[in-house]
């Protein structure tokens, strides 16, 4: 069933095409088993919920160290003072009410021979199938000078929570006329358009409160997702307040010195007043512990079942996997989580999983009431996901009323995906 993804479909159904394939195999669930899901973000929580709804007899355990999930989508609005942090926070009570065992511990070890996961308190959880949805960690070796201590002076704010608020406080404390530098890594990375949305919303904050200031983007890429849309919006809304130094212009950051607030690039050094340094990324640490990570720092999978190509009986979803054309985004993770649940149900019943057709959508807000989006369909091709027909993107020359409608759609999408995952 080839259902094209539209922004409306993405808001109302999140994974319209994927759901059309998931439902039949989920409803055919015949056998119970023990499933452990590590990671309670959009992918892991969606997977755990879909598994339990597929067959209430399944023993589904969700291992997640944080009792409250803090959403990265829309967190850029928190940085810009447009949104409260409380609006980003969600608990796991509804998952527990559906019979999912929620363990507020970090997973620290995985024994693939015994099929068990050990939590930080020493408790071991046996599994028939294990799902890893650990998100990203930082590849700090690739950015000399940057570590946990450096992040307190040069916040990444790439894992929503305390870092989000730290960057916001630094912006508030900066004098008018200052410079905010945003260091953007090369792909693959979590939500590739998000740094440019962040630059936009920081520019909005500065234009409103500190109009003599500027935003400097130091970019390890020459081109980026939805570039024409962003650059058109910047010119219209912010004039020359945003300056971008691309890879070919020497924009790649090679090291940092937090003691002097220096950012070193291939062709020059910068000492901004506020430094938002987003480091290179790789799969979450537990994926490496499980033996599911390869030399790229990411996890190769069978795109039909999401089963690891390196570790038996382990599935990897969300940002951590090598997904090919599908973006590392919340909507993609949710779509993968549901499709992975369907595949596990089939595997437990000794059936071959159906090839999923996934949907992903990225919304970006560049100012209050001004938004645009990109939506796509993806399906397995070889060892990865490839984009297929049916995707849409916002027109570059759209009138402002369309931009306003898309900004409103962003809010509705967020309400839908968070309710679907946590509510």
N, C-alpha and C positions, 0 to 999 in steps of 0.2 A: 504494500500500500504506500504510494508515493504522495504523502501529504506535504505540500510546501510549507515552510516555516514563514509565518508573517510575524510582525511584532505583536499583533493582537493575540495570535496563537501562543506566542511565547509568554505573554502576560497571563492568559487564562489557563493554559495547560502546561506550560513550561517545557514539556517534552512531548509535544503532540504526536509526532511520528513514532518516537520511541515507545510511548504508552500503547499505541495501537498494536505493537508487537509483544509488549510485555504481558498485557492482560491475558491472552489465551494460554500461554505457558504457565503463568502464575496460577490460573484457575485450575490447571490440571495437576497441581501439586499432589503427589501421592504418598511421599515418604518423609519422615521426620529425620532430623539430624542435629548436630551441635555446630553452630556457626558462631565464630568470634569475629567481631568487627573492631579494628583498632583505629581510632580517630573519629571524633564526633562532629565533624564539619558538615558542609552541605552534601558531600558524597557519602560519608560513612553513616550519618544519621538517616539519610534517604534510603540507603541500602538496608540498614537494620529494620527500618519501618516496613519496607516493601517485603522483606523476608518474612516477618511476623504476620503480615497481612496475607501473604501467600498461603501459609499453613501455620495455624496457631500452635501446632504440635512441635514446630521447630524450636529448639533451645537457642535463642539469640542473645548473645552477650555483647554489649558495647563497652569497650574500654577507652576511657577518655579522662585525662587528668584534671581538666577544668570543669567545675560544676556549672559554670556559665559560659556559653559560647558567645564570642564577640565577633560580629560580622565584619568582614573586610568590605564587601559591597556597601556603598554609601558612607563609608568611614571618611572619605575625603571631605565630605560635607561637615563632619565633626571638626576636622582640622581647620576648616575655614570659618568655624563658628556659626554654621547654618543648621546644625543638628545636634541634639543632645546625645551623649554617649549611651544613655539608658535605652534609647531607641534601637541600639545595635545589639542589645544583650538578650539572650534566649536561654532558657533552661531545658532540662531533659525530662521534666515531670510527665509530659504526655507520652513520651516513649515508654517510660516505666509503667504508666497506666495501661499500656497495650500489652504488657507482659514481657518487655525487653529488660533484661538484667543490665542495669547501668552501673558500671564500676568506676568510681571516681579515683582512678589511679593511673599512673603512667605505665605503659608496657615497657619492660626493660630487657626481656630475653624471649627468644623463640626457639623451641626445639622442633625442628622439622621432622626428625625421626619419630619422636614421641607424640608429635602433633599437639604441642602445648605452648601456651603463652604465659609467661610469668610477669606478674605485676610488681610494682615497687615495694609492696608490703610482703612479697614472697609468695603470695597466693598463685597457684598454677591453674590455668583454665584449659581443659582439653578441647580439641575441635576436630570435626570432620573436614570442614572447610574454613579457611581463615581469609578475611578480607582486610587489606591494608589500605587505609585512606589517611595517610599521615600529613598530607599537605607538603609544604616546602620547608627546608632548612637552608641556611646560608652557606655558600661555598667560600668561607673566609680566607682560605689559602690563596684564592684568586684575587684578593684585594688586600695587599700588605698594609698594615697599620690599622685595619678595622677589626674590632673584636667587641665583646660585650661591654667593656668599659668605654670604648669609643662611641658605642651607640647611645650612651648617656649624654654625650656632647654633640654628636652628629646622628640624630635619630633616623632609623630607617622607616619606622611607622609602617612596615610591610606585614606585620602581624598585629592586627587591631587590638587595642587595649591601652596599656600604659604608654606605649610609644606614640600612639595617636595623640594622647593628651599632652605628652611632652613636646611634640612638634607644635601643637597649638599654642602652648604656653610660650615657646620660643618666639613664635610669630607675634604674639601679643606684647612681648617684652622688647622687641626690636624697635629701634628708633625709626622715624620716618626718614626716607632717603637711603635705607639699607638695602642689601642684596640678599635674596634667598636663592641658594643654589640647589638644584635637584640633580643628583647623579643617577643616571638610568643605565642599567646593565644591558648586555646583549641578551637575545632570546636563546633558549627557552626560559621564560620566567612567568610568574603568576600574573594573570590578567594584563597582557601587554599594553592595552590602551590606558590603564589606570594611572601611570605616572603623568600622562599628558592631561588627563582630567584633573589630577592634583595640581599641576601647574596652573591650570585654568582657574580653579577655585581659590587657590592662594592669590592669584592675580586679582580676583574679585575682592577678596578680603583687603588686599593692599590698596586697590583703587578706592575702596570705600573708606578705609581708615588711615592709610599711609600712602597717599597718592604719589609721593616723590620716589617711592621704592621701585624695585624691579625684580623679576624672576629670571634666573639664568639656568637653562637646561644644558647639562653636560651629558651627551648621549653617545652610547657605544654602538649606535645604529645610524645608518644614513636614512632609512625609511622606516615608517611605523604605521600600525593599523589606523585607518580612518584619518590619515595625515591631512588630506585636503579639507576635511570637515573641521578638524581642529584649527588648522592654520587660517582658514576663512573666518572662523569664530574669533580667533585671537585678533586678527586685523580689525574686525568689526567692533569688538568689545573693548580691547585693551591697547590698541595702537602698538607702540614700541615698548610696552612694559615687559613683554616676554621676549627674551632672546634665546635662541637655540643654537648650540654648537654641535654639529653632527660629527659622526665618526671620521669622515674624510676631511673635516676641518680641525681635527685634533680633539674631539670631544670625549674620547674614551678615557675614563678615570683609571689610572694605573696604581695609585696608592693614596693614602690619606695620612695626615698628621693631626690628630685631635688636639694635641697640646697647643698648636699654633693655629688651629682651625684652617689648615691648608689642604686643599684638594689638588692633587697632582695629575695632570693629563699628559698626553703624548707630546703636546706642543706648548704647554704653559702651566703655571700654577695659579690658583685662585684662593682668596681668603674671604669668603662671604661672611655676612653677619649671622646667617642661619644656614646650616648645611644639612640637607635631607639626603643622606647617602643610602641608596638602595643597592645592596651587594648582589653579586652573582648568586644563583640559586641552584639547588639540587633537591632530590627527594628527601623527605623526612628521615631522620636517623634510624628509625625502627625498620625501614625498608632495607637499609644496609645490614643491620643486625640479622634480618631474616634471610639474607643472601639473595634478595630480589633486585638489587641495584647493580647496574653494570658500570663500565669505565666512564660512561657519559655523565654519571651522577643521577640517572633516571632509571626507570624500571620497564624493561621490555615485556610486553604482554601479547597474548593471543587476543586480538580485538573482538573476536566473537564471544569468548567466555570471560575475558579479562584475567585469565589465569597467567601467572608469571611464567616466563620462559626459562627462568633460572631456579625457581623454588617450587616443588610439587605441592599441590593442594592449597596454594596461596593465590589469591586474586588481588590485583592492585588497581585502584580507581582514583580519579581526581587528578590533582596537580602532579602527583608523584609519578604517574605512568608516562611512558613514551607514546603520546597520542597521535603524533603526526600532525595532520591539518586541524584537528579539533583544538580549540583554545583551552588554556588552563584558566577556567572561570567557574563561578559558582553554578551557573545553569548547566554547564557541561558536566561538572562533577555530579550534580543531582541526576542528570540523565544517565550517566554512567552507573551510578549507584543502583538505580532501578533496573537497568539492563543487566547488571551483574547479578542482582537478586534473582532475576528470571533465569539466568544461565545456571546458577547454583541449584535452583529448584529442579531444573532439567537434569543436571549431572547427578544429583542425589537419587533421581528416579531412573537413572541409567538411560537417559535420552540425550541425543545430541542437541546442544543449544541452538536456537535460531539466531541468525545473523541480525544484530540490532541495527536500527536506523535511529541515530541520535540527533538531537537538536541542541543548539547553543545560541545564546543571545548575549550581547554586550551592550549595556546602556552607558552613556556618558553624559554628565551634566557639566557644562562649562560656565554656567551662571544660573542664578535662580530663574526658572521659567525658560531655560534654553537648553535643550537636550537633543541628542541624536543616537542612533543605534545601528548595530550590525547583527544580523541573524543568519544562521547557516544550518544546513543539513549535512550529516556525516555518516559514512558507513565503512565497514572494513574493506581494505584494499591491501592485500599482502599482509604485512605485519603491523600496519598502522591504520588510522582512520583517514579517509580522504573526503574532501568536501564534494558534494554532489549538487545537482540542480535544485532550485527552489529557494535559495537564500535571498535575502533582501538587505539593502543598506539605505540609509537616509540620503536623499538627494542633496548635493552640495548647495544648490541654489534655492532651497526651500524657503518659503515665507516664514515670518516669525511666529505665526499662529501654529504652524506645524511643529516648530521647535518647542513651543509651549505645550502642545499636546504630548510630544514625546517626553518632555520633562515630567508631565503628570503620569505617563505610562511607566516611567522608571519607578515611581512610588508604588504604583499598583503591582508591578512585577515583584518588587521587594516584599510587599505584603503577602503576595501569593506564594512565593517560594519559601519564605520563612514559616508561613502557616502550614504549608505542605510538608516541611521538614521537621518543624519543632512544635507546631501548634496543635 
